[in-house]
Each structure stands twice: as C-alpha cells, then as structure tokens.
Amino acid sequence: MSLIRCASNQQGYQKAFDSQHSLTQNQCAFTQSCDSTFKIVKQTFVQQGFTIESADLKSGIVKAVRNMQDKENPEISYNIHASADISEVTGAETNISLAASQQTILHRATTTWWHLLWILPIIPTGTEYQTLVIKEGNITEPGFYTDFFNSLKISVTKYDLAVKAAAAKAAEKAEAVRVAAEKAATLKAEAEAKAAGEKAEAERLAAAKAAEKAEAETKAAAAKAEAERIAVEKADAEKLAAEKVATEKLAAEKEAAAIEAVRIADEKAAAAAKVAAKTKKKKRVVSN
C-alpha cells in the first residue's frame, strides 16, 4: 500500500502543468503602465490586510502573506501566501498573474488539572496550546482570484481618479502660478512704466528749467551785448563829438591865427606905410 500511495503521489505532481490542473481566472490585463500597476498591486494587497514580504520592480514580482481568522470557528485560522507577477505586454497594456496557497491551522488550547487521587480533576494548573496544520495546498477556486482582481479594478479606478485629480490640481496650481506671474509682470511693468514716466517728467522739468535758465542767460547776454553796443555807440559818438569839437577848435584856432596873422600883417603894412609916409615926408621936407 505504501508503494501504491507513493506511485499515486508521483503521478499527481507530474500533472502539475496539466491544463486540467492549471488555475483559472487568475490573470487580468490593465491599461496602466507596468510601474503604476506594480504600485497599485502592492496597495491592493495592503488594503486587503496582507503583509508585503518582498516586492521587486525589476522582476515584477510581489509576494504577500496574510493570517486570517475563521469567522465561524475561532480555533481555525488561515495562513495565505500570494504571489503576483506584473508583466508589460505592450506599451499600453500590463498583465497580472496571481497564484496563492493556504494553510488551514487549528489552534487548540487544553487546560491541565490537578487530579484528586489521580482520578478527579479539581484545580486547573495551566493551559497547553497546540497549533496543527490540518490542511494546505494551492488555492484553485476562481472566486478567490476574481475577488482579488475586482479589488484591484477598484484600486485602479481610484488611482486613475487620484491621478486626474492631481493633474487637475497641478493644472490649477500652474494656472494660479501663471496668473500670479502675469499679475506680477503687469505690476512690474506698471511700476517700471510709472518710474519711467516719473523719470521722464523729472527730465522734462529739468530740461524746461535748463531751457529757462538758458533763455534767461541768453536774454542777459543779449541785454549785456545791447548795453555794450549802446556803450560803444555812445563812446563812438562821444569820440566823434570830441573829435568834431577838436576839429572845430583847431579850425577856429587856425582861423583866429589867420586873422591874427592878417591883423599883424595889416599892422606891419600900416607901420611900414606910416614909416614910408614919414620917410617920404622927410624927403619932401628935405627937398623943399
């Protein structure tokens, strides 16, 4: 019988890759990227109470374990091991394959008693705990895998909504930043324009003041030049008048000199005539 049992077991595990013994409904494809799906699978495991044993993004393998209490029998618990393979099929599709095994564990507590005369238990002296694996093997029920993928689809939907919300929030933030930048640019432009206007006004006032100063200086210079011209003309007129007076004085002096010379000449002529008359008279007297 032992030989027959060994032969039967050998025949059983040799059919591990038989299509009749393969798992069903343990694969599902998603349109998310491989990296995103890898994160969502981990989140789904954790949300369902599993502890992540290992997660390798490069190989796409996530291993998780969960200890689950039986709802009807408190002495029964289940140790579930699950492995998920996340593989990129195409650039826009990711395939997930899930395999799981379970151990059904019996937790038994036995109270030890002190026996009277080794027959009647009277006083409890302690408790002994026993843990027994009463069943183990792969989980082949399609419902187990269907539940996993249904939970995964819900997580994918939440992930897509979160991504869209984050994108919308980022867009709102970018829009707010853009509006703030435009407002800042507008305020800066207005400030620069105001400063440029004030500078231009100050330069205009300075130019007007400089023009007024130049005009005043020009008027002063013109007035000075006019005064100098009038002074020169007055000096020239005075010089001409003085020269004219001098000329007239010289002419008068010359005329007076000429008159004096004529007078002297007349006097000399008269004297000469008088002398000649005396001489003639003397001669006439002598001759007489």
C-alpha positions as CSV (number, residue, x, y, z in Angstrom):
1,M,0.0,0.0,0.0
2,S,2.9,2.4,0.7
3,L,4.3,1.7,-2.8
4,I,0.9,2.3,-4.3
5,R,0.5,5.6,-2.3
6,C,3.9,6.8,-3.5
7,A,3.2,5.9,-7.0
8,S,-0.2,7.8,-6.8
9,N,1.5,10.9,-5.3
10,Q,4.2,10.8,-8.0
11,Q,1.5,10.7,-10.7
12,G,-0.3,13.6,-9.0
13,Y,2.6,16.1,-9.0
14,Q,3.6,15.1,-12.5
15,K,0.3,16.6,-13.7
16,A,1.2,20.0,-12.2
17,F,1.4,21.5,-15.7
18,D,-1.7,19.7,-17.0
19,S,-4.3,22.0,-18.3
20,Q,-6.9,20.4,-16.1
21,H,-4.9,21.3,-13.0
22,S,-4.0,24.8,-14.1
23,L,-5.5,27.8,-12.3
24,T,-8.4,29.7,-14.0
25,Q,-9.3,33.3,-13.9
26,N,-6.1,34.2,-12.2
27,Q,-4.9,36.6,-14.9
28,C,-6.1,40.0,-15.9
29,A,-4.9,42.8,-18.2
30,F,-4.9,46.5,-17.4
31,T,-4.2,49.6,-19.5
32,Q,-2.0,51.3,-16.9
33,S,1.8,51.2,-17.2
34,C,3.8,48.5,-15.5
35,D,5.3,50.8,-12.9
36,S,1.8,52.2,-12.0
37,T,0.3,48.7,-11.9
38,F,3.1,47.5,-9.7
39,K,2.3,50.2,-7.1
40,I,-1.4,49.5,-7.3
41,V,-0.9,45.8,-6.7
42,K,1.1,46.5,-3.6
43,Q,-1.6,48.9,-2.3
44,T,-4.3,46.4,-3.0
45,F,-2.5,43.7,-1.0
46,V,-2.0,46.1,1.9
47,Q,-5.6,47.3,1.8
48,Q,-6.8,43.7,2.0
49,G,-4.8,43.0,5.1
50,F,-1.8,41.4,3.5
51,T,1.8,42.0,4.6
52,I,4.3,42.5,1.8
53,E,7.1,40.0,2.1
54,S,9.0,41.2,-1.0
55,A,8.5,43.5,-4.0
56,D,10.9,43.7,-6.9
57,L,10.0,46.2,-9.5
58,K,12.7,44.9,-11.9
59,S,11.3,41.3,-12.0
60,G,7.7,42.5,-11.4
61,I,7.1,40.0,-8.5
62,V,5.2,40.9,-5.4
63,K,4.9,38.4,-2.6
64,A,2.4,38.9,0.3
65,V,1.1,36.9,3.2
66,R,-2.0,37.2,5.4
67,N,-3.1,35.5,8.6
68,M,-6.9,35.3,8.5
69,Q,-9.2,34.2,11.3
70,D,-12.2,32.0,10.5
71,K,-15.4,33.9,11.2
72,E,-17.3,30.8,12.4
73,N,-14.6,28.9,14.3
74,P,-12.2,30.9,16.5
75,E,-9.9,27.9,16.7
76,I,-9.3,28.0,12.9
77,S,-7.1,30.5,11.0
78,Y,-5.7,30.6,7.5
79,N,-2.2,31.4,6.5
80,I,-2.4,32.7,2.9
81,H,0.6,33.2,0.7
82,A,0.1,35.1,-2.6
83,S,2.5,35.9,-5.4
84,A,1.6,38.4,-8.2
85,D,3.6,38.7,-11.4
86,I,3.3,42.1,-13.2
87,S,4.5,42.0,-16.8
88,E,4.3,44.5,-19.5
89,V,2.6,43.0,-22.6
90,T,2.7,46.1,-24.8
91,G,3.5,49.7,-24.2
92,A,-0.1,50.3,-23.2
93,E,-1.1,47.1,-21.5
94,T,0.1,45.3,-18.4
95,N,-0.8,41.7,-17.5
96,I,-1.1,40.5,-13.9
97,S,-1.0,36.8,-12.9
98,L,-1.8,35.7,-9.4
99,A,-1.0,32.4,-7.6
100,A,-1.8,31.7,-3.9
101,S,-1.6,28.9,-1.4
102,Q,-3.1,28.4,2.0
103,Q,-2.6,26.6,5.3
104,T,-5.6,25.8,7.4
105,I,-4.3,25.9,11.0
106,L,-6.0,24.6,14.1
107,H,-5.3,26.4,17.3
108,R,-6.2,24.2,20.3
109,A,-6.0,25.2,23.9
110,T,-6.0,22.4,26.5
111,T,-6.4,23.0,30.2
112,T,-4.3,20.9,32.6
113,W,-5.9,19.9,36.0
114,W,-4.7,18.7,39.4
115,H,-6.4,15.4,39.9
116,L,-7.5,14.1,43.3
117,L,-6.1,10.6,43.7
118,W,-5.1,10.9,40.1
119,I,-8.7,10.4,39.1
120,L,-10.9,13.5,39.6
121,P,-9.7,16.9,38.1
122,I,-10.2,19.6,40.7
123,I,-7.9,22.5,40.2
124,P,-6.7,23.8,36.8
125,T,-2.9,24.1,36.8
126,G,-2.3,25.6,33.4
127,T,-3.1,25.7,29.7
128,E,-1.3,23.9,26.8
129,Y,-1.6,25.4,23.3
130,Q,-1.3,23.3,20.2
131,T,-1.0,24.5,16.6
132,L,-1.8,22.0,13.9
133,V,-1.8,22.4,10.1
134,I,-4.9,20.4,9.2
135,K,-5.0,21.4,5.5
136,E,-2.7,23.1,3.0
137,G,-2.3,23.5,-0.7
138,N,-2.8,25.8,-3.6
139,I,-5.9,27.9,-3.8
140,T,-7.7,26.9,-7.0
141,E,-11.2,28.4,-6.5
142,P,-11.7,31.0,-9.3
143,G,-13.7,33.2,-6.9
144,F,-10.6,33.9,-4.8
145,Y,-8.8,35.4,-7.9
146,T,-11.9,37.1,-9.1
147,D,-12.3,38.9,-5.8
148,F,-8.6,40.0,-6.0
149,F,-9.0,41.4,-9.5
150,N,-12.3,43.1,-8.6
151,S,-10.5,44.8,-5.7
152,L,-7.6,45.6,-8.0
153,K,-10.0,47.2,-10.5
154,I,-11.4,49.4,-7.7
155,S,-7.9,50.5,-6.8
156,V,-7.1,51.2,-10.4
157,T,-10.2,53.3,-10.7
158,K,-9.3,55.2,-7.5
159,Y,-5.7,55.5,-8.8
160,D,-6.9,57.0,-12.1
161,L,-9.2,59.4,-10.3
162,A,-6.3,60.4,-8.0
163,V,-4.0,60.9,-11.0
164,K,-6.7,63.0,-12.7
165,A,-7.3,65.0,-9.5
166,A,-3.6,65.5,-9.1
167,A,-3.3,66.6,-12.7
168,A,-6.2,68.9,-12.3
169,K,-4.7,70.3,-9.1
170,A,-1.3,70.7,-10.8
171,A,-3.1,72.4,-13.7
172,E,-4.9,74.7,-11.3
173,K,-1.6,75.4,-9.5
174,A,0.1,76.1,-12.8
175,E,-2.7,78.3,-13.8
176,A,-2.5,80.1,-10.4
177,V,1.2,80.5,-10.9
178,R,0.7,81.7,-14.4
179,V,-1.9,84.3,-13.3
180,A,0.4,85.3,-10.4
181,A,3.3,85.6,-12.8
182,E,1.2,87.7,-15.2
183,K,0.0,89.8,-12.4
184,A,3.5,90.3,-11.1
185,A,4.7,91.0,-14.6
186,T,1.8,93.5,-15.1
187,L,2.6,95.2,-11.7
188,K,6.3,95.2,-12.6
189,A,5.5,96.7,-16.0
190,E,3.2,99.3,-14.4
191,A,5.8,100.1,-11.8
192,E,8.5,100.4,-14.5
193,A,6.2,102.5,-16.7
194,K,5.4,104.7,-13.7
195,A,9.1,105.0,-12.8
196,A,9.9,105.7,-16.4
197,G,7.1,108.3,-16.6
198,E,8.3,109.9,-13.4
199,K,11.8,109.9,-14.7
200,A,10.7,111.4,-18.0
201,E,8.7,114.1,-16.2
202,A,11.7,114.9,-14.0
203,E,13.9,115.0,-17.0
204,R,11.3,117.2,-18.8
205,L,11.1,119.6,-15.8
206,A,14.9,119.6,-15.6
207,A,15.1,120.3,-19.4
208,A,12.4,123.1,-19.0
209,K,14.4,124.5,-16.1
210,A,17.6,124.3,-18.1
211,A,15.8,125.9,-21.0
212,E,14.5,128.7,-18.8
213,K,18.0,129.2,-17.4
214,A,19.5,129.2,-20.9
215,E,16.8,131.6,-22.1
216,A,17.5,133.8,-19.1
217,E,21.2,133.6,-19.7
218,T,20.5,134.4,-23.4
219,K,18.4,137.4,-22.5
220,A,21.0,138.5,-20.1
221,A,23.7,138.0,-22.6
222,A,21.6,139.9,-25.2
223,A,20.9,142.7,-22.8
224,K,24.6,142.8,-21.9
225,A,25.5,142.9,-25.6
226,E,23.0,145.6,-26.2
227,A,24.3,147.6,-23.3
228,E,27.8,147.1,-24.6
229,R,26.7,148.1,-28.1
230,I,25.0,151.2,-26.8
231,A,28.1,152.0,-24.7
232,V,30.3,151.5,-27.7
233,E,28.0,153.6,-29.9
234,K,27.9,156.3,-27.1
235,A,31.6,156.1,-26.8
236,D,32.0,156.3,-30.6
237,A,29.5,159.2,-30.6
238,E,31.4,161.0,-27.8
239,K,34.6,160.3,-29.6
240,L,33.2,161.7,-32.8
241,A,31.8,164.7,-30.9
242,A,35.1,165.2,-29.2
243,E,37.0,164.9,-32.5
244,K,34.5,167.3,-34.1
245,V,34.9,169.7,-31.2
246,A,38.7,169.4,-31.5
247,T,38.5,169.8,-35.3
248,E,36.3,172.8,-34.9
249,K,38.5,174.2,-32.2
250,L,41.5,173.6,-34.4
251,A,39.8,175.2,-37.3
252,A,38.8,178.2,-35.1
253,E,42.3,178.4,-33.8
254,K,43.6,178.3,-37.3
255,E,41.1,180.9,-38.4
256,A,42.0,183.1,-35.4
257,A,45.6,182.6,-36.2
258,A,45.0,183.6,-39.8
259,I,43.0,186.6,-38.7
260,E,45.8,187.4,-36.2
261,A,48.3,187.0,-39.0
262,V,46.3,189.2,-41.3
263,R,46.0,191.7,-38.4
264,I,49.7,191.6,-37.8
265,A,50.4,191.9,-41.4
266,D,48.0,194.8,-41.7
267,E,49.7,196.3,-38.7
268,K,53.1,195.7,-40.2
269,A,51.8,197.2,-43.5
270,A,50.3,200.1,-41.7
271,A,53.5,200.6,-39.8
272,A,55.5,200.3,-43.0
273,A,53.2,202.7,-44.8
274,K,53.5,205.1,-41.9
275,V,57.3,204.7,-41.9
276,A,57.3,205.2,-45.7
277,A,55.0,208.2,-45.3
278,K,57.3,209.7,-42.7
279,T,60.3,208.9,-44.9
280,K,58.6,210.5,-47.9
281,K,57.6,213.4,-45.8
282,K,61.1,213.9,-44.6
283,K,62.4,213.6,-48.1
284,R,59.9,216.1,-49.2
285,V,60.9,218.4,-46.4
286,V,64.5,217.9,-47.3
287,S,63.9,218.5,-50.9
288,N,62.0,221.6,-50.0
